[in-house]
Amino acid sequence: MTAELVRGQNHPLPQTRLEIRVSAGEPVVAGATLGDEAGTVHGADRVAHPAAPQLPGIEVSRQAAAEHRLAVDLDALPEGVHRVNVLLALPSGVGGPVRFGALPAPVVSVTGLDGTGIAGYTITDLGPESAVVALELYRRQGVWKVRAVGQGYAGGLAAMLQDQGLPDAAGLAARINEAVAGGIARSIAPPPRQPEGGRVRTAATGGSTPAAGAAPAVPPPAVPPLPAPGTPAPGTPGGAPPSAAPAAPASGGPVDYRHPRRRTAPPPAPAPAAPPVPAPASSDRPAGPVAGDASGWTMEERLYNQVWGMFEDLARTCAAYRSAVDFADSRMERELDQVLSDPRSRIGPAADGARAEARARHTQLVEQARAALDRDLAQLRAETEVVEPALPPAFARWDSPVWQAYQVPMEIPMALRLGEVHLPECTDLRIPMLVRLPLERGLWIDSGRGSSPEAASVDSAGLRRLAMDTAVAHAARLLAVYPAGEFTVHVIDPAGSAAASLDPLVRAGVLREPPAAGAQGVHRVLAALTQRVDLVQMAIRSGATDALPPDLDLAQQLLIVHDFPHGFDDRAVTQLRYLADEGPSVGVHLMMVADREDAREYGPVLDPLWRSLLRLTPVADDHLADPWVGHAWTYEPPSVPAGGEVLGRVLGQVARAQQEYGH
């Protein structure tokens, strides 16, 4: 169970290999300092930051981002290190907020490598501060503990580093801000990552990050490889443009759809290999894209890994393009500054020629980067055209033909599609957003306007209806991909205002009981699910699962809560927080349908609930943050064909299977 810390409180660490997760709402810089027993940091080589992200025992993100994951191995820290301070700072000179008081309260949590929560801390009461020491990991009498610090600095990163005794704190702070503002982090790749059990493991630290589409922060870094030792980093003076990619094929030549950065060979099969098949006469031409061209034992696993690879490739090629444009811009600015630096050469034919040459070189670099981007996007579009029709129901769009032959499955799939994501460089190229099953966290379907321009064209009532329609579509897919009897949906609709959206579920008969309305209905459902969580947790801890009541529904449970917080008292809010925190581990999942702004009336008490759920929207919104590369991915919710019968037909089959299972 995760310990919720308050400022100054400490908590023992049960293991030494950890992951520190940061959620800040807006891009922040994350770093760490390694101090002695007194907390003094003796040099810049004891500070992990975006320009130098790896130290023995610690690895931090390479870019400012709204979400971070820091890998820590306390046993691998240098000798003499007794304290590790986790630092957060607002990037300077790149726009955005200049004080933490303008942001939602940052949340920092310590977890095991498997995602098991150890301790969490919400940093409140920040005002003019632009830097803060969030957590401190410290060793006392051979035992490591974590302490919630929350010490802010109005003087920013330099003041915070200076307070820790670091020589030349101002110079190091300037280098960190320069690295973030200059985009250096976006042009350097992280350690290689390989799929493993649905997660991506960092070779250097053993840390893991969620698979494609997972929590708000979704994607792994996908950027060009590290330069060879001694080679100037891309984007720096003397370095090659970051767009330096494999040359495009000659005009008219075949496109090579093979992805050299992707693992496509399946694991060795235990059975003897089949006799070799003679290659066709045209085998000298590069192979076209193939559905399932990724590692894995089953087609489902191969398709899942292929979608993940497509996501990585799109992130990588867009990061390379942006880095190349940044390089071209900075190079042109530097050359123009050189022309203007000498008053004698500011005017005249020579100056005009120098300016024209600088702009021509800029145009050439940008065009080269765009050509490489267009080549990669063409490959990915071709791959999408063959992969999308081959996806199983759990991964497919609602308008896919696969639903025409739908049958209730006998096994639980490995993942579920929640929508699509895309980047502004290629809005027509959509990558399925997949999350692993069973769900590790609940969902918050935000019915508020947020910052989405699409939401501005819909009135408040329309947004609430769209949000509930989206929730029903997610619930219908969950019901459709689970075997009969293995998934149960409950609905709380205090005012009964979601009847139209819930009609497909009610009409099909897939709900065990009608939507709960009124205060009594709310308390009845919440009490029953809370009791189920308590009973199953106690049975698991005591090893007495056989002693559970025979009438207890052990299927996966989904609770849809509509129009929160209207109709919910303090007790109900506490129960919802409990279900969000403890429910997923024992098969109880939460789906909130509410406007975040309406929920603010409860104050900070709801911050942990809000942050523990994955925010989705009923309209397109670019709120999914990429914590490694810096991309802001636009999320597209699932769309059920208007006037179609696919939803009713699928739910009807689910209801019939449930009836047969019950008999």
Summary of the structure (lengths in Angstrom):
residues: 663
radius of gyration: 26.6
end to end distance: 38.0
largest distance: 93.8
contacts: 2164
relative contact order: 0.10
helix: 37%
strand: 22%
